[in-house]
Amino acid sequence: MRTLAQSLYADSTFGVEHELPRAGSALENPYVYDSSARELKAMAERGLVEVTREQSHVAGDDQLIDHLSFRRLR
């Protein structure tokens, strides 16, 4: 079974910027969104994607990613 980030990666087009969706998806929960965004950032460290935009905010004691766009490289 794939994670949300893996599914988005697999469905993305090479070289095209994609935004990690939020509203109207399973990623509406800020902690689920953050987890998927961090998984995409880990994919960037492995050279699979390039993170093109990222925003985060503080929620209590946590720094949460609330916007992420990426471009698939491989």
C-alpha positions in Angstrom: 0.0 0.0 0.0 1.3 3.4 -1.0 1.4 6.5 1.2 -0.3 9.7 0.0 3.1 11.2 -0.9 4.1 8.1 -2.9 0.8 8.1 -4.8 1.2 11.8 -5.6 4.8 11.2 -6.8 3.7 8.2 -8.9 0.9 10.2 -10.5 3.0 13.4 -11.2 4.5 14.3 -14.5 8.2 14.7 -15.0 9.5 18.3 -14.8 6.1 19.8 -14.1 5.5 21.6 -10.8 2.8 20.0 -8.6 1.3 21.3 -5.4 0.6 19.0 -2.5 -3.2 19.4 -2.3 -4.9 20.4 0.9 -8.6 21.4 0.8 -11.0 18.7 -0.1 -8.5 15.9 0.4 -7.2 13.6 3.2 -4.5 16.2 3.7 -6.8 18.8 5.3 -5.6 17.7 8.7 -2.4 19.8 9.2 -0.5 16.9 10.8 -1.3 14.6 7.9 -0.3 17.4 5.4 3.0 18.0 7.3 3.8 14.3 7.3 3.2 13.9 3.6 5.3 17.1 2.9 8.1 15.8 5.0 8.0 12.5 3.0 8.3 14.5 -0.2 11.2 16.4 1.3 12.9 13.0 2.0 12.3 12.1 -1.6 14.1 15.3 -2.6 17.1 14.3 -0.5 17.2 11.1 -2.5 17.1 13.1 -5.8 13.6 12.0 -6.8 11.9 15.4 -6.6 12.9 19.0 -6.3 11.0 21.1 -3.7 10.1 24.3 -5.4 8.1 26.1 -2.7 7.6 25.5 1.0 5.8 27.4 3.8 5.4 26.4 7.4 3.9 27.8 10.6 4.1 27.1 14.3 1.3 25.2 15.9 1.9 24.9 19.6 5.3 23.4 20.0 5.4 22.1 16.4 6.7 23.6 13.2 4.3 22.3 10.5 4.6 22.5 6.8 1.4 24.0 5.4 2.3 24.4 1.7 4.7 22.5 -0.5 5.2 22.4 -4.3 7.6 20.0 -6.0 8.8 19.0 -9.4 9.4 15.3 -10.2 13.0 14.6 -11.4 13.0 10.8 -11.8 
